[in-house]
């Protein structure tokens, strides 16, 4: 059985990839949308970083 941290890392990695796919699929993205997606990605990256640090401990 996978470690809970590994499962969480997979989940947030998938969430980040979904956001990137949304952004890349749009041909006419607005500045507001770009900012919103950027903020969501920042939160996900923060969580991934924290999980990686926890995994190493």
C-alpha positions as CSV (number, residue, x, y, z in Angstrom):
1,X,0.0,0.0,0.0
2,X,1.3,3.4,-0.9
3,X,2.3,5.9,1.7
4,X,-0.3,8.7,2.3
5,X,2.3,11.3,1.3
6,X,2.9,9.6,-2.0
7,X,-0.8,9.5,-2.7
8,X,-1.1,13.2,-1.9
9,X,1.8,14.0,-4.1
10,X,0.2,12.1,-7.0
11,X,-3.1,13.9,-6.4
12,X,-1.6,17.4,-6.4
13,X,0.6,16.6,-9.4
14,X,-2.5,15.5,-11.3
15,X,-4.3,18.7,-10.2
16,X,-1.4,20.8,-11.4
17,X,-1.3,19.0,-14.7
18,X,-5.1,19.6,-15.2
19,X,-4.6,23.3,-14.6
20,X,-1.8,23.4,-17.1
21,X,-3.9,21.6,-19.7
22,X,-6.7,24.1,-19.2
23,X,-4.4,27.0,-19.7
24,X,-2.7,25.5,-22.8
25,X,-6.0,24.5,-24.3
26,X,-7.4,28.1,-24.3
27,X,-6.7,30.2,-27.3
28,X,-8.0,33.5,-25.9
29,X,-7.2,33.4,-22.2
30,X,-7.9,36.6,-20.3
31,X,-5.6,38.2,-17.8
32,X,-8.0,37.5,-15.0
33,X,-8.1,33.8,-15.9
34,X,-4.3,33.6,-16.1
35,X,-4.0,35.2,-12.7
36,X,-6.6,32.8,-11.2
37,X,-4.8,29.8,-12.7
38,X,-1.5,31.1,-11.5
39,X,-2.7,31.5,-8.0
40,X,-4.1,28.0,-8.0
41,X,-0.8,26.6,-9.3
42,X,1.1,28.5,-6.6
43,X,-1.0,26.8,-3.9
44,X,-0.5,23.4,-5.5
45,X,3.3,23.9,-5.8
46,X,3.5,25.0,-2.2
47,X,1.7,21.9,-1.1
48,X,3.9,19.7,-3.3
49,X,7.0,21.3,-1.8
50,X,5.7,20.7,1.7
51,X,4.9,17.1,0.9
52,X,8.3,16.5,-0.6
53,X,10.0,17.9,2.5
54,X,7.8,15.7,4.7
55,X,8.6,12.7,2.6
56,X,12.3,13.2,3.1
57,X,12.0,13.6,6.9
